[in-house]
Amino acid sequence: NISMETKVTEQQNASPKEKKPWLGVAYIVVSAFCFSLMSVCVRKAGDLPTFQKAFFRNSVAAVAGFILVAKSGSFKMKKGSFVPLLLRSVVGTIGIVGNFYAIDKMNISDASILNKLAPFFSVIFSIWILKEKASVFDLLFVGVAFGGALFVVKPSFEITEFLPALVGVLGGLGAGMAYTFVRLLSNRGERGPYIVFFFSVFSCIAILPVVVIQFQPMRWRQVVWLLLAGCAASGAQFSVTAAYAH
């Protein structure tokens, strides 16, 4: 009887979709490639306001998310998902704006490295938000990562050099917290496409007033590069969401 009760409890606590850590690793690698491709496209778009670039990036992901959610047949979120979705969207928007600002003001490789601090921030936030336990090796590698970031940031009193790096770190922090909420939502059974759709629509609405105020006319090449950045970002978003689900 005890054995049967244990099996029933395990079945009740099990995720509806089996977690596959190795698949999560593969998705993380794909998302890193897509994010890097996005950074190149954003830089190629030229001298445009950061919020304008971010709006284009998220508008493509919003359309892709809408199509996938519509195919699922329901736009209804899971019970208890609204607050985590909202928090994921707020910190995710901060992460995007910080990343794009750093891309415009720093070497693209340095900006990308600072944005890749996101998974290490996720380790920290997972302890607080998800109540997960981090091993000694996890914390050691987090320390090494932040130590490496100091070599990129190069703290100094030159605000023109230090500010973009600091904003880049803030972008990585926002992304890291956002991914932690993605994990929380996945544990609650929320669909990946819905998470991407909600975040992308929220972000577009949140930054639209600034985009209207700062809007600069674009040449057709700039539009193409931003649309390509949006496509790469969409691939990155869906990949990273799937990764943290596993």
N, C-alpha and C positions, 0 to 999 in steps of 0.2 A: 504493500500500500504506500509506504514511504517513497519507494522508487517511482511508482506511478504518479504520485503527487509532485515529485521533483520534476518529472518529464513534462507534466502539464504546466507547471510554473515556468519552466524553460521555454516552452512553446508560447506562453502568453507574453513573456518578456522579449522574445526574439523579434528582430526587425523583420517586416514583411519581405524585405529584399536582403538577401545574404550579403554581409559586408565582405569585400574582397580587397584587402590592403594592397596586394600587388597591382590590382587594377587601378587603385587610387594613385599609386606611384606613376603608372603610365599616363593617367590623366593629368597629373601635375606637370610631367615633362611636356606634354602636348600644350598645356596652357602656358607654360613658360615660353615655348617657341612662338605661340600666337601673340602673347603680350610683347615679346621682343619685336615681332613683325609690326605690331600696332605702333610701337614707339618710333620705328623707322618711318612709317607712313605719316605719323603726326608731325615729325620733324620736316618731312618733305612737303608738307602742306604750307610751310612758310610762316611768315610773320602775321599771325592772326591771334585775336584774344583767346586766352586759355579756356574761358567758359564757352566760347563759340565752338572750339574744337571738341570739348567734352560733350556738348549737346549733340553734335553730329555723331560722335562715337556711340552715345547711348540710344539715339533715335533708331539706328540700324538694329541694335540688340533688342529694342522694344518691339520693332516689327517682327523680327525673328521669333521672339518669345510669344507674341500674340498669335502667330500662325500655329506654333506648336501647342499652345494652350487651347486654342480653338479646335484643333484636331482631337484633343483629348475629350472634348465635349462638355467641359465644365470650367467656369471661371471662379468657382467657389473655393475659397481657401479652407485649409484644415482648421478645426476648432483650436483656438489658442495660438494661432500663427500670426495674428495681426501685429502684436507688439514686437516680437522678434523680427518680423518682416520690415517694420518701420525702422527699428534700430539698425538693422542690416543696411537699409537704404540710406539712412543719414550718414553713418560712418563710411559706407561705400562711396557716397558722393564726395565726401571730404578726401577720401583716398584717391579718387580719380583726379580731382582738381589739383591736389598736391603733386601727383605724379606728372600730370601734363605741364604744370608750371616748372617743375624740375627739368623735364625734357627740353623745354624752350630755353632755359637759362644755363644748363650745364652740358658737359659732354654726355652724349646719349648713353654711353656705356656706364658712366658713373650714376646717372639718373636711374638706369635699369637696375643696377646693383642695389641702390637704396630702396627701390620698390620691392626687390626680392627679399627684403627683411620681413615682408608680410608673414610668411610661414613661421618665422621665429617669434614674432609678436603673437601669432596664433597659439603657440605653446604656452605663453604667459597667460593669455586671456582664457585659454581652455581650463586652466587651474581655477580661475575665478568664476567664470560663467558656467562651464560644464562640470565643474568639480572633478575633473580628471586629474590623475596623478602623473607628474612628470618624473622621469628617472633622472639619476645623477648625470647620465650621458646626455639626456635631453637638455638639461640646464647648462652643462658644459659647452655644448655646441651653440646654445643661444649666446653664451658669453663670448665665444670665439667669433660668432657672426657680428655682434655689436662692436667687438674690438676691431674687426675688419672694416666695419662701416666708418669708424673714426679715421681710418686712412683715406677714405673717400671724402668725408666731410671736411677734414683738416681744420678743426676749430681755430678761428682767428678773430681778430677784431675788425676785419674787413667785411662790413655788412653786405657789400655787393656780391661777395663770394660765399659767405656763410649762410645768408638767408635762403638762397635756392636749395642748398643742401639740407638745411633744417626743414624746409617745406617738403622736400623729398622724403625725409625720414617720417614726417607727419603723414605723408601719403601712404607710406608703408605701414604705419601704425593703424591708420583707418582701414586699409585693406585687410590687415591681419585680424582686427576685431570683426570686420564684416564676414570673413571666412569662418570665424568661430560661430557666429550666428547662423551661417549656412549649415554648419554641422549640427547645431541645435535644431534647426528646422527639419533637416533630413532625419534626425532621430525621431522627430514627431510625425514623420511620414509625409511631409510637404513635398510636392513635386518640384524637381529641378527647374523645368521650364517656367513654372509659375514664379519661383524665386527670382529668376532672371528677369521675367516680364515685370513683376512688381517693382523691383529695384530700378530698372531702366526707365519705366514710366515716371516713377517718383523723381528720379534724378533730372529728367528732362523738364518736368514741371518746376522743380525747385530752382534750377539755374536759368530758366527761360527769361525772367525779368532782367537779369544781368546781361544775357545774350542780346536782348532787344536794345538795351541802353548802349552796349559796347559794339554792336554789330558793325562789321566791316564788309563791304562788297567783296566777292571772291571771283577769281578767274576760274575757268572750267577745270583747269588742271588741279587747282586747290580743292575743288569739290570732289574730283575723282579720288585724290589722295585721302581725303577725309572719309569718303565712302568706303575705300579700301581699309582704312583704319578701323572703321565701324565693323566691317566684315571680320577682320582679324580679332577685334575685341569680342565679337559675338562668339567666335570659336573658343576664345580664352575663357569667357564667362561660363559657357556651358561645360567646358572641360573642368574648370576649377570647381564648379558646383558639384559635378559628378565625383571629383576627387575627394572632396571633404565629406561627401555622403558615404564614401567607402573607408 
